[in-house]
């Protein structure tokens, strides 16, 4: 059992070495926000803003009739000129009245059915092909927004300003519609807030690349022309897109002043299914891009190093730790050995991990307090439940090595008006 204790100690050291640089992101974020001269995260230009650019909003929806109307309403209420924004909806394998709702709200709607090519990546690719056929002049750029989101009134305007400053790919600040529903929705919400302000924001401030996270991102016409469509069809097509662009030397900007509100799962079974898909998708990205990331990182590309650390060590080290603890613990018990040392070692590891996650979640909670739409008690409780939520990733990540969950839709029902 001393061997097991040593293994856990070594894994903890490797974790520290891999992620210690991210602790520097915390003071970078805090200091930059205090420095008013550097606070313009979106890089807004002075003077009058040229609003002649025409944009497309891309929404891939599967049975989203209950929420898609709120999103389209929030797009229609944008401060950016409405006649310069065209809303496109790909109704993907829908069996409800998503098409009718979207059309009533004035969206350009296409439909798609496929029993084999399932997932957002395929739907997005098909939507872009239709747009290329029916709107051959194209657009200045494209926003990818999930059907359950709603947008802050200044969202498109702020992203437009960021684009006018020379950024071809941009991701935005991801808030939540239902932070206070329960510990699961709060866990998701706090993670995405931390990702926005303590990963993507400091990356942006040091001119490194941010990472796209599912929804609320933008790419210009030149980017999609270079790609020739949307060739990203892994289970985590957003991460695949990010890694592909970073490996090509592209930089993804982050726009703090562009805020969207996302709906988070509240059921544990649904959450497990979704996060197992994410974990399996990370494995696919590691398989396809891991070597290129590491080679570029070895050549001194910090963005590639940063992205490699986000998809490689955590998953591999967690899986290694689980396998070693389970195998040696069971082996020791069968041999009649004292498993107290193993239990204490595991307990110490979990306590240290809980403390670290509590601090990271707590910092995010304090600094983003006023942006979170939930009762104060709910907010405070979420700091204590956040580490527990993150711990549930451990068995999920382990199971993802052996189970391919495929792509299954997440049910969205939280209706929120843009105001």
N, C-alpha and C positions, 0 to 999 in steps of 0.2 A: 504493500500500500504506500510505502514511501516513494516508490516509482511513480505512482499516480499523482502524488502531491508534487513531485518534481515536474511532471509533464504539465500540470495545470500552472505551475509557476513559470515555466518556459513560455507557454502559450500567452500568459498575461504579459510577459516582457515583450513578446513579438507584437501583441496588440498595441502596447504603449509605443513601440518604435514606429509602427505603421501609422498611428493616428495622432501622435503628439502634436504634429504640425497643425492639426485642426483646432487644437486648443488656442492657437494664436489667432484663429478667426474670430474668437469671442472679443478680445480687446480691439481688434481691427474694426469690427462692427460697432462696438460701443463708442470708440474714439471718433470714428468717421461721422456718426450721428450727432455727436456733440460739436463737431467742427462744422458750423453752418456754411462755411465757404466750400465744403466738399460734400454737402448733404444732397445735392441734386443727383440722386441716383439715376434718374432717367436721362440725365444730361440735357435738360431742356434748353433750347436755344433762346437767346434774347430776342426782343423785338416781336413783330407780328409773325404769326404762325401761318404758313402756307397750307391750306387745307384742300388743295385740288387733287390730291392723290386718291385713287379709287381702290377700295379694299374689298376682299371677300371674307366672309365668316363661314368656316366649314364646321358643320355639326353632323357627326355620325350618331344616329339614334336607333336603338332597338327597343321597341315598346316603351317609349318615353312620353306618352301622351299626357301624363299627369303633370309633367314638369317643363316640357319644352316650350310651352306657351309663355311661361314666366321669363325664360331666357330670351326669347325673341322680343318680348316687351322691353326687357332691359337694353337690348341692342337698339331698338327704335327710339329709346329715350336718351341715347348718347349725346353728349355735347358736340361731338364731331358731326359734320353735316350728313344727314340721313341719306341724301341722294347720292352720296359717294360710297355707301356701304351696301353690298348685296349679300343677303343671307342665303346660304345653300344648306340643304338638309339631305343627307343620304339615309333614307329609311331602310335599315339593314335587317332583312328577315323579320320584319314587323308583322305581328298578328293582331295588333290593336289599331286605334285610329290616329296614330302618330302622323300619318300623311295628311289627314284632313285637318288636324289642329295646326300643323306647320303651314299648310296652304292658306288657311283662314288668317293666319298672322302675316301673310305676305311673303313667305319664303319661297325660293325656287327649290322644288322637291324632286328628287330622283329616288327610285326604288331598286333594290337589289335582293336577290335570293340565291343562296348557295349552301349546299349541305356539306361542302368540303373546305372551301376557303372561308373560314370563320374567324372573325376578329376585326378589331378596329383598323388595323393596318390595311387589310384587304378592302374594307369599306372606304377608307380614305383614298386609296389608290384609284378605286372605281369612280369616286366623286370627282377627283382631279381630271380623270380622262373625259368625263362628261363636260366639265367646265372648259377644257381645252377644245372640245368639239363645238360647243354651243357659244362660247365666248372667246373666239380665237385671238382677240387683242390682249387677253389676259388682264391681270390687275397689278397694282403696285406691290401688293403683298397679300398674305393669307393668314387669318387667325384660326387656330384650331381650338375649339371650345366644346366641352362636353355638354350634353343636353340637360343635365341636372344643375348646371351652373347658373348664376346670375352675375351681371357685370356692374361694377360701380359706374356711375354716370360719366366719369372722366376716363374710363378704361381705354377706349380706342384713341382718344386724343393724346393721352400720355404715351401710349405705345407708338403712336405716329411721331411724336417729338423724338423719342428714342431712335426710331428708324431714320428720321431726318438728320440725326447726328452721325449717321454712317454705319449703323448696326443692321446687319442683314438677317440675323436670327436673334430673337428676344424671348425671354420667359418672364413671367410676371409674379406678383405677390399673391399667394394662394391662401385665402382665408376660408372659413367654413360657415355654412348655413345653420348647422345643427351641433355646434360644439357641446352644448349643455345637455344633449339627450341622455347620454350615459357614458360609462368609462371607456367604451370602445370608440365611440365617435370623438370623444375628447382626446384619446390616444392618437388617433389619426390626425386630428386637427393640430395638436401640439407638435407633432412630428413635422407636418408640412409648414407650420409657422417657423419652426427651427430651421428647416431646410431653406426657407426663403431668406431669413435674416442672419443666420449663422453659418450658412454654407454659400448660397448664391450671392448674397450681398457682399460679403468680404472678398469673394472671388472676383466680383465685378470691380471692386475698389482697387484691387492689385493687378487689374488687367488680365486676369486669368479667365477661363471659360466657366460659365455657369452650366447647370444641367437642366434639361427639359424634364418636367415631371407630369406626364400624363395629359394635362389640360392647361389652357392659358398660355399658349406660346404662338409665336409669329415667325414666318419666314418670307422672304421677298421672292419676286418672280425669277430673279437670276438663280436663286438657290434651287427652286423646283425645276428650272430648265436644265441645270447641271445634273440633277438627279434623274431627269427623264420620267418623273412620276413620283410615286411613293413606294420604294422598293423594300420597305421595312415591315416584315411580317412575322417576326418572333413574338412570343407571348408578351414581351415588354417592348413594344415598338418605339416607345418614347426614349427609353434608354439606348436602344439600338441606334436611333437617329442621332442622339447626343454623341455616342462613342464614335460613330461613323464620321461625323463632322469634326470632332476633336482630333481624330486620327489624321484627317486631311488638313489639319492646321487651321481650321475655322474656329472662331470665337463666338460663343453664345453670350449675349448681354443679359443683364437683369434689370428690370424696371420696377422699382419699389412703389412708385406712385400709381401703377396700374394694378387695381385690386379686383379680384374675382372671388365669388363665394361658391364653394363646392359642397356637395352633400356627401357625408361620410356614412358608411354602413353602421348599423346599430346592433345587428344580430351576430352572435359569435360564429355560427356555422357559415354564414355568408362571408364574414371577415376572414375566416380560415381559408375558404375557397379562393377568395381574391388574392390573399397574400401568398398562398401556395403557388398560384399562377405567377405572381411577381418573382418568387424565389426560383421557380423553374425557368422563368425568362432570364433571370440573372445568369443561371448556368448556361443557357444558350448563348448569351452575349459573351461570356467568358470563353466558351468554345470557339466562337467565330472571330472575336476581336482581341482576346487576351494577349496573344503573342505580339500583335502589332502595337498594342498599348505599351507593353513592357519594353519593346525595342525602342519606341519613341521616347519613353520615359528615361531609358538609359542614355539616350542622346541629349538629355537635358530639357525635354519638353515638360514643363511643370503641369500643364493642364492634363496631359496624358498620365502623368504620375498620380495626380489628384483623382482622376476618374478610375485609374487602376486600383487605387486604394479603396475606392467606394464599391467596387464590384468583386474584387478578388479576396483580400485577406479575411474580412469579416465572415464570409460564407465558409471559406475553407477551414479557418481556425475554429469556428463554431462546430462544424461537422466533425473535425478531428477531436475536439474536446468531448463531444457527446460520445463518439465511438470509444475513445479511451476510457472515459469514466464508466460507461456501461460495461464494456468488456472486462476491464480490470476489476471493477466492483463485483461483477457476477463471478468472475474467476476466483477472486479472493474469498468470497462467501462460500463457494463450493469446496474450496480447499480447507475450509474451517479457519481461515485467518480472521484477524480482527479488522473489521471494516470501519472502525471508528475514525481512523486517520483519513480514510477516503471521504467519509461523510463530512468531517470537519473541513477538509480541503474544498469540497464542493460548496459547503455552506459559506466559507470565507470568500470563495470566488463569486458566489451569487450576491453576498452582502456588498462587496466592493463594486460589483456591476450596478446594483440597485442605487448605491450612493452616487455613483458617477452619473447615471441617468437622471436621478433626482435633481442633481445640481444643474445639468444641462437643460432639463425641462423647466426647472425653476427659474433660471435666467431668462429663458424664452417667455415664460408666463409673465414675469415681472415687466419686462421691456415691452411686450405686446399686449399688456393688460387692457388698455383702452380700445384695442382693435378687436377684442374677443367679445362676441355677443352671447353672454351667458351670465347667470346669477353669480355673485361673488363667491358664495359657498361652493358652487360647482367648479369654479375656476381653481379655488384652493385645493379641493379634493383631487382635481386632475393632476396636480403635481405629484401626489402620492401614488396614484394609479398608473401614471405614465410608465414608470419602470416595469410594472407588472404587465402592461400591454406589450411593451417591447420584449419581455421575457417569453411571451407566447410565440414570438418568431422562432425561437430555438427549435421546438419540435416540428414546426411548420417547415423550416429550412431543411431539417433532416429528412422529413417525409418527401420533400420535393426532389430529393436525389433519386427516389425510387418510383415516384408517382407523377405522371403527367396529367395535371388536372384539366388541360385544354382551356378553351376560352368560353366562359359562360357569362351571360349578362347579369349585372347587378341591378336589383330592383330599386328604383328611386321614387319617392312619394312626398318628399318634403317640399311644400309649395311656399315660396317666399317672394313677396313683391320687392322690386328693386329698391324702394325707399326704406 
